[in-house]
Amino acid sequence: MTTAAAAVPLDDGLIHINRRAQFATLGAVMLGMLLSSLDQTIVGTAMPKIVGELNGLEHYSWVITGYLVASTAGVPIFGKLSDIFGRKWLYLAGIATFLAGSMLAGLSQSMTELIAFRALQGVGAGMMMPISQAIIGDIFTPAERGKYQGLLMAVFGLSTIVGPTVGGFITDNLSWRWVFYVNVPFALLAMAVVFAVLPSHTALHKRATIDWLGSGALIAGVVPLLIALSWGGSTYPWNSPQILGLLTIALLFGTAFLLIERRAQAPTIPLDLFRNRIFTASVIITFLTSMGMFGAILYIPLFVQAALGDTATSSGLILTPMMLAFIVVSIASGLFLSRTGRYKLLAIIGTGFTTVGMFLLGQMTAATDNATLLRNMLVLGVGLGSSMSLFTIVVQNAFPVERLGVVTASLAFFRSIGGVVGVAVLGSIMTNRMTSELQAGIAGLPPAIATKLGGVAANPQALMDPASQQALKAQLATLGSQAPQVAAQVTSILREAVAAAVTEVFLIGSVLIALAFVTSFFLREIPLRATRHSVSEELSIELGAGIGAELEEELVIEATGPLPASTVGHSSAG
């Protein structure tokens, strides 16, 4: 049996370490996933106090946007680099970068510093996210990966449940700075374990060629795109010169990136990936699901607070049943995938349940009871748990081991972009619908009262802010004996407006995921490989480009028995 220190890649391109080292590495990867996913949920609850202390309300959104832009833009680049130079040192660098960003964010003395250090955290997260999934692909065969990818997704679900609660507790009892400092011990532990048990593995490519020009064009295109999507409809109108200018820059550099990648010797995102119908279908499903899911789930707490009138604590707890269902089903789906090697059924069931769950959420009103909301959330949780971790394994199984990093990172990139597009576009739709509903409701009040409330219709989101609510109450108090009745009417108008706006977002999300559901029927299924053999680099994976049928046959044989010597490629050994 090999030891962790002596482990080397064999002729199949995978890292061979003993079982103990495998599980220690898995634990370190889960810690890294917990760090990056927990950070996205734990910071939100501390933001009001952060803004109050650092005095930067106008920069509030940039704390989130800076992290999002930095983490998304680098994903495909770091995935490609990990294929060339190996996973270990890049993953350690990712954790170290995230650790440095966390410590510096905790020491921030201004909103500008906090935004810069949050972006540094994002760079670290952008390194960890794709490489962590590629590491799982390095040390486990495709048939084994299902249950372990399920565990990684369970970590993501757990962070969603405990993040807001932990963030609130730390902020109330220690300081908002400890929201960032709490990452330090977990990051150090993850680094120590990865350093000790994961061997270096750099023999994935014969030539260490870096596509500097393509990487630069990708960053230059993605960054203005993400900024435009984050600002559009909120900071600036969609048709403003700022947003149109950013989108134009994104389009120009995006076009340049495609032209560069067509001629690059070792492209950052190889365009031939899209010749593989499994990869293309997985990207479409993942993009649409992320767009619909992230763009809608974001507003569930808003619906609970503003439409149903529950407390902020309740709006956080209401996500718990959905995420518990997500965790349980994610683990169960992973076990099913590992035992059967079949993924198409899970893709259909997952996107189907997610579509139904989103549609049920879209049928709610301000009069919906908690039992109905709970049922809808459970259905959604089952759907997400069935499919969230699935497509990483699907695309890894369809490509040679030596391309595992770039394939994993490319899928993660489109998942992130889908989420950003969903949050931006559906958020703009929600705001516009809520504004129009409020205007219509306020217009039905007596003219004298409607005039006083004109500012509410112009800025409906201000009603979610406690200080703005107090100012509104003070304004209504001038109405004398009419004040309680008018306040009740305004509350009813607000709840109905929020319900109409958020449920419209849910319905649009259900349509997007329904398209993903239809696409899942076209997903070609290759049984997960139960061996460690790699598809040869010479054969490639260009399904539908002349050799697709032969290659698919090879992979099916590989899943059920040994390959003939003449068809097995061992190019990854170098």
FENWOCOR-V119346 format. One record per helix or strand of 3 or more residues. SS is the DSSP state (H for helix, E for strand). FROM is the first residue (numbers start at 1). LEN is the number of residues. If there is no record, write none. Layout:
[[SS:FROM:LEN] [SS:FROM:LEN]]
This chain:
[[H:19:24] [H:44:11] [H:57:17] [H:75:11] [H:88:19] [H:111:29] [H:142:32] [H:178:4] [H:183:15] [H:212:20] [H:241:23] [H:271:5] [H:277:21] [H:300:8] [H:312:29] [H:344:19] [H:370:18] [H:390:8] [H:401:43] [H:447:6] [H:454:5] [H:460:5] [H:466:12] [H:480:41] [H:548:13] [H:571:3]]
